[in-house]
Amino acid sequence: MTSLLSIENLKVGRPMDGSFSTVLEDVSFSINKGEFVAVVGESGCGKSMTALSIMGLLPKIMNVHSGSIYYKGKDITKLSKKEINKIRGKEISMIFQEPMTSLNPSFTIGNQLAEVFKYHTNYSKSEIRQKSIEVLEQVEIPDAKEKLGVYPHELSGGMRQRVMIAMALACSPNMLIADEPTTALDVTIQAQILNLLVDLQKNLNMAVMMITHDMGVVAETCQRVIVMYAGQVIEAAPVKDLFKNPAHPYTKALLSSVPVLGQPDRVLNAIEGSVPGIDDMPNGCRFHPRCNMATNECLVNEPQLESHREGRWVRCWNKG
Ligand SMILES: Nc1ncnc2c1ncn2[C@@H]1O[C@H](COP(=O)(O)OP(=O)(O)OP(=O)(O)O)[C@@H](O)[C@H]1O
């Protein structure tokens, strides 16, 4: 299968007085056309920075130090602002955790959708109105025509997230990045939004990269999983293989901290310790201080991300 997006040895961070404080180190993975991929890991592992690197939206204090992000074969880290603006929102779109922080409270839903179309298309006013209704219907918002005239605060959290998805879909992107899209929603609404994302991915043959903490969500929605730890990819595998047979001790620990329905006696293990900060990285394997399988080699030498069985990649000296 050909990759739609391919990240190769990406290093991102913050230049400081002649030194470089790294938040992403040697990040490599790819996403195929129409594929639903989850990026998981604890808070601070670099999931959002990876997404923002793809979007060309890193915080001003950070930059791409080295490596590449190929989109349709072109390295988008080398594009000018003008060139990346043409891709962002049109070919690759992103939705965030809390729609209220992304929607402008002073403008109607119709106004905000119109802005997206005006920026990326040459549609007339009436075409924009028609397309806006169509895209709201696509995300299953009832009474789409009437909703064009309402303000974000007049909608529920779930409806606001649907509006954000509609704005992201407006120009039929090839790829949608969803950063914790359901975290701010209650459980029943979460399930509806996830089902919607899965349906859209299938019906539109759109690639989805979903960032989440929730392994339950991963099991139900995704085809492949990228596990990140301390700014690196430590495992990548098809979802069934990962759940059945996790190879990295961190992935095993993440999975053993998730409750399973019908297994009330299962012991849940919290992962002791915390993700190291960017200026506090241990030598050797970054996970070794928290790993119950660490050997002397892990303390000294940094493992590389290596192919491990078909379709799987693992960064560990003791992969199981
Ligand atoms: N604006 C920023 N300025 C400086 N450092 C930042 C900034 N945003 C994130 N970082 C640092 O970059 C690293 C990666 O953070 P990132 O937000 O990508 O993690 P994450 O895995 O997405 O976490 P979460 O699940 O909490 O969103 C962390 O060490 C974090 O402290």
The ligand as an SDF file (V2000), in Angstrom:
LIG
                    3D

 31 33  0  0  0  0  0  0  0  0999 V2000
    4.0400   25.3010   23.8540 N   0  0  0  0  0  0  0  0  0  0  0  0
    5.0000   24.5270   24.3480 C   0  0  0  0  0  0  0  0  0  0  0  0
    6.1950   25.0710   24.7260 N   0  0  0  0  0  0  0  0  0  0  0  0
    7.1800   24.3000   25.2240 C   0  0  0  0  0  0  0  0  0  0  0  0
    7.0960   22.9600   25.3990 N   0  0  0  0  0  0  0  0  0  0  0  0
    5.9510   22.3860   25.0720 C   0  0  0  0  0  0  0  0  0  0  0  0
    4.8320   23.1170   24.5220 C   0  0  0  0  0  0  0  0  0  0  0  0
    3.8400   22.2420   24.2840 N   0  0  0  0  0  0  0  0  0  0  0  0
    4.2970   21.0200   24.6520 C   0  0  0  0  0  0  0  0  0  0  0  0
    5.5560   21.1020   25.1160 N   0  0  0  0  0  0  0  0  0  0  0  0
    6.3790   19.9830   25.5840 C   0  0  0  0  0  0  0  0  0  0  0  0
    6.5230   19.0720   24.5030 O   0  0  0  0  0  0  0  0  0  0  0  0
    6.5000   17.7250   24.9960 C   0  0  0  0  0  0  0  0  0  0  0  0
    5.4700   16.9340   24.1960 C   0  0  0  0  0  0  0  0  0  0  0  0
    4.1780   17.5030   24.4850 O   0  0  0  0  0  0  0  0  0  0  0  0
    2.8590   17.1050   23.7010 P   0  0  0  0  0  0  0  0  0  0  0  0
    1.8480   18.1610   23.9940 O   0  0  0  0  0  0  0  0  0  0  0  0
    3.1660   16.8030   22.2960 O   0  0  0  0  0  0  0  0  0  0  0  0
    2.4540   15.7500   24.4550 O   0  0  0  0  0  0  0  0  0  0  0  0
    1.1340   14.8890   24.3070 P   0  0  0  0  0  0  0  0  0  0  0  0
    1.5890   13.4780   24.2100 O   0  0  0  0  0  0  0  0  0  0  0  0
    0.2880   15.4050   23.2170 O   0  0  0  0  0  0  0  0  0  0  0  0
    0.4230   15.1450   25.7090 O   0  0  0  0  0  0  0  0  0  0  0  0
   -1.1390   15.3670   26.0400 P   0  0  0  0  0  0  0  0  0  0  0  0
   -1.7420   14.0110   25.9050 O   0  0  0  0  0  0  0  0  0  0  0  0
   -1.1260   15.8530   27.4600 O   0  0  0  0  0  0  0  0  0  0  0  0
   -1.6690   16.3660   25.0750 O   0  0  0  0  0  0  0  0  0  0  0  0
    6.2170   17.8030   26.4980 C   0  0  0  0  0  0  0  0  0  0  0  0
    7.4340   17.6390   27.1790 O   0  0  0  0  0  0  0  0  0  0  0  0
    5.6690   19.1860   26.6860 C   0  0  0  0  0  0  0  0  0  0  0  0
    6.0020   19.6920   27.9570 O   0  0  0  0  0  0  0  0  0  0  0  0
  1  2  1  0
  2  3  1  0
  2  7  2  0
  3  4  2  0
  4  5  1  0
  5  6  2  0
  6  7  1  0
  6 10  1  0
  7  8  1  0
  8  9  2  0
  9 10  1  0
 10 11  1  0
 11 12  1  0
 11 30  1  0
 12 13  1  0
 13 14  1  0
 13 28  1  0
 14 15  1  0
 15 16  1  0
 16 17  2  0
 16 18  1  0
 16 19  1  0
 19 20  1  0
 20 21  2  0
 20 22  1  0
 20 23  1  0
 23 24  1  0
 24 25  2  0
 24 26  1  0
 24 27  1  0
 28 29  1  0
 28 30  1  0
 30 31  1  0
M  END
$$$$
